[in-house]
Amino acid sequence: MMIYTSTEVQKQFSTLLKKALSEGQVMFRTKDGQVFVIRPETPAKKSPFEVRSIKLPITRMDILEAIHESRARYS
């Protein structure tokens, strides 16, 4: 794996980000000798229960009334 300098990272940042995506990571060394790694973060898995909400013009009382009606119908 090639280790870039901090100057190269500053000049070619977007190119190195693409390289990190394709190769998994990119390493660079600062002027004081420290080595850093740029690595893409893996996206968190979404829960199957995570659904988008929708806005409906109904009230809490409308919902309770529908529940009472359905319970009366099947009791």
C-alpha positions in Angstrom: 0.0 0.0 0.0 1.3 3.4 -0.9 1.6 6.1 1.8 1.0 9.6 0.6 2.3 12.8 2.0 0.0 15.4 3.6 0.8 17.7 0.7 -0.4 15.1 -1.8 -3.6 14.6 0.2 -4.3 18.3 0.1 -3.8 18.5 -3.6 -5.6 15.3 -4.6 -8.2 14.9 -1.8 -11.2 13.9 -4.0 -9.1 11.5 -6.0 -7.8 9.9 -2.8 -11.3 9.6 -1.4 -12.3 7.7 -4.6 -9.2 5.5 -4.2 -10.2 4.8 -0.5 -13.6 3.7 -1.7 -12.2 1.3 -4.3 -9.2 0.0 -2.2 -10.6 0.1 1.3 -8.3 2.7 2.7 -5.6 5.3 2.0 -2.7 6.0 4.3 -0.8 9.3 4.5 2.1 10.6 6.6 2.3 14.1 8.1 5.4 16.3 8.2 6.0 15.3 11.8 5.9 11.5 10.9 2.4 10.6 12.1 0.6 8.1 9.9 -3.2 8.4 9.3 -5.7 6.3 7.5 -8.7 7.5 5.4 -11.2 4.7 5.3 -14.8 4.8 4.1 -17.4 4.2 6.9 -19.7 1.2 6.3 -23.3 2.4 6.4 -25.3 1.2 9.4 -27.9 -1.4 8.6 -31.4 -0.1 8.8 -34.1 -1.7 10.8 -36.9 -3.3 8.9 -39.2 -1.4 11.2 -37.8 1.9 10.1 -40.5 3.3 7.8 -41.2 6.8 6.6 -44.2 8.5 8.2 -47.0 10.0 6.4 -49.1 13.0 7.3 -52.9 12.3 7.4 -55.7 14.7 8.3 -57.0 12.4 11.1 -57.1 13.1 14.9 -56.5 10.9 17.9 -60.3 10.6 18.3 -60.7 9.4 14.7 -58.2 6.6 15.4 -59.9 5.6 18.7 -63.3 5.6 17.1 -62.1 3.3 14.3 -60.6 0.9 16.9 -63.9 0.8 18.9 -65.9 0.2 15.7 -63.7 -2.7 14.6 -63.8 -4.3 18.1 -67.6 -4.0 18.2 -67.8 -5.6 14.7 -65.7 -8.6 15.7 -66.9 -9.2 19.3 
